[in-house]
Amino acid sequence: MRKGFTLVELSIVLVIVGLLIGGVLKGKSMIENAKIKRVKSDVLGLIANMYSFQDKYGSLPGDNTLSIVGATACAGNNNGLIDAAELDCAWQQLVSAKFLSGTGTIDNTTTAKKTPYTGYYRLGAGTTATAAFYITTTANVIPNEVIRSFDISDDDGVNNTGDVRSGTAYTSAANATLTWYAY
């Protein structure tokens, strides 16, 4: 009697292997899609929190001249912009006023909100020519195609103009810095 596998047994094994590979690839795609949705949700949430703070306190966080309990030594100049000197205070006031979770010692360079990729969200200092503030990420942490998809769906689709910008041309497949202006 000959020993070996029949054609039916081999085809069943191939079907099972195919299902496993398909499941792994689909799972990886689902994880990446969740990261993309979280970046957009985080940025839009930060923008909403900034404006909610402004509605409640009459000025942007960091720019506020009032002493917010828990925000240590933070007092802005109330000029309608978040200036470079007010960036750490903006995070601290958002946390202290319960618009963000965390401790009151959060700062703009080392402990700000983390992205789902390797890096942090940052606030950018506003100017009258650009915006009252903008959200950016630490250098080159977001896949450029993700930034491009935000730019196409929410802005003008050009990497260096409009509200959504990439630090790299969209022809590059590298990671880039996301900058999302809020007015």
Summary of the structure (lengths in Angstrom):
residues: 183
radius of gyration: 22.9
end to end distance: 80.7
largest distance: 92.0
contacts: 545
relative contact order: 0.11
helix: 41%
strand: 15%
